[in-house]
Structures are given as structure tokens and as C-alpha cells.
């Protein structure tokens, strides 16, 4: 099993989607989860320290990916930022939201680990 990674979940206001993700994956051995929002009105607004902490950023929508890149592109190195493609139509811990998160996060983690393995293989000259 790959080592546990630090996953930062990002949505608009940190009200429903990213807090649901943090709760769902709280005890998941594959990750340490943290939830933030990108809006000024977020319950917990994203900071540069959040991005430095993260190994992988999972944004709920493509617009969040673009806003993250625009707001924090000045940092020397950003972690990979992936779009989970989960629209803002769910309430906190709604069953359909939990199911979407489980499915989309599993796929994102698999892709992340494959990319990391390929990068390690390339750097070792194999």
C-alpha cells in the first residue's frame, strides 16, 4: 500500500463539499485530509501554508483549479491540483455527495500514485 499523503480538499466557501470530504476521509489510512474554501467568505479560507502542507489538492470544480492557479501561481512549487468535477448542488454529508467523493477521490488517488511511481522510475533511470 502506498504511503499516506496529505490531501487538501477545496470548494467555494468551505460549507458543504470540502467539509464533507474531510469528514468522509478523516480516518482513511491513504491520506490526511484538510478542507478549505477559496472565497473570502469561507469558513476556513485557503492559505499558502495549506498549499505547502499538501501533497495533492483536490478541487471540487474546474473554476476552483483556475482560481488556485491564479492566486497562488507565484509560489515556487504548487502540489498537483486536480478537478473532482463535483458541482455545488449538495448539502453537507448528502449520500450522493459522499458516493461521488468516494468514487472521484479513489480515481484521483490512483492517478496521483501512478504519476508518482512514474516520476520515481524516471528519476532513478529505469
N, C-alpha and C positions, 0 to 999 in steps of 0.2 A: 504494500500500500504506500502511495506517495506520502511525503511528509505533509503535515498540516500547514496550510497557508493562511495569510491574513487577507480577508475579503471585505472590501468596502462596498456596501450597497448604497446607491444614490438614487433618490427620486426628487420630485419638485420641492415639497415642503416638509418632508420627513414626518408625515402624518399617518400614512396608511401602508404604502407598498414597501418602502425600505424598513420601517419598523417591523412589519410582518416578516420580512426576510430575516432580519436579525433574530427575531423570536423563533422562527422555524429552524434556523441553523445554529441556535445557541449552543447546543450540546453535540453538534455534528463533529466527529473526530477529523474530518477532512479540512476543517477550517476554524479560524477565529473570526467571527463576524462583527461588523460595526455598521451602523446605519446613520446616514446623514442626508440632508437636503441641500439643494443648490440655491434656492430662493433666499432673499434677505429675511423673509418672514418664517424661515424654517425653525422647527423646534430645536434642532441641532444642525447648525449650518456647517458645511464643509470648510475645512481649513487646509493650509499647506501641510501641516503636521499629519492630518488624516491621509493625505496622498503619500507622504514619506513613509507612513506606517504600513500602507497597503502593498501586498504583492500583486493583487488583482482588484480592479474596480469594475463592478457590475452595475451599469446604469439601466434604469427602467425603460428609457426611451432614447431614440437617436438624438433628439434635441438636447438631452442631458449630456450626451457624449460631446456634442459640439460646444456646449456651454463650458464644460470642464476643460476642453482643449483650448478654448479662447481665454478663459480666466486664469488657467494655470500653465499655459504653454511656455511661460518664461522660466519655469523650473528646469534645472539641468536634465532631470530624468523623471519621466512620468511612468507609473506602472501601466501595464496593459489595461485599456479601457474597452469593455465590451458592452454591447447593447442587448438587453434581455427581451426587448420588444414587448413590454407589458404596459398597456395603456392605463390611464388614470380613471378607471371605472369601477374600482373595487373598494370595499370597506376593509378596515383592519381585520386580519385573520379570516377573511371570507374564504370558504372552502375552495372555490375556483381559483382564487389568487394563490393560495397555498399550493394547489396542484400545479399551476403554471410555474410558480417559483421552483418547485422541486424538479420539474422536467427541464426547464431552461437553465437552471443553475448546474444541474448534472452535466448537461451538454457543454456549458461554458467551462466547467472544471476539467472535463475530459480534454477539450481543445487546449486549455492552458497547459495541462501536464504533457500533452503531446508536443506542443511548441517548446516547452522547457527541455524535454528529452532530446528533441532535435537540435536545439541550441547547444546543449551539453555535448552531444555527439560531435557536432561541428567544431566546437572549441577544442575537443580532445583529439581532433584529426582523424577520426574514424571514418 
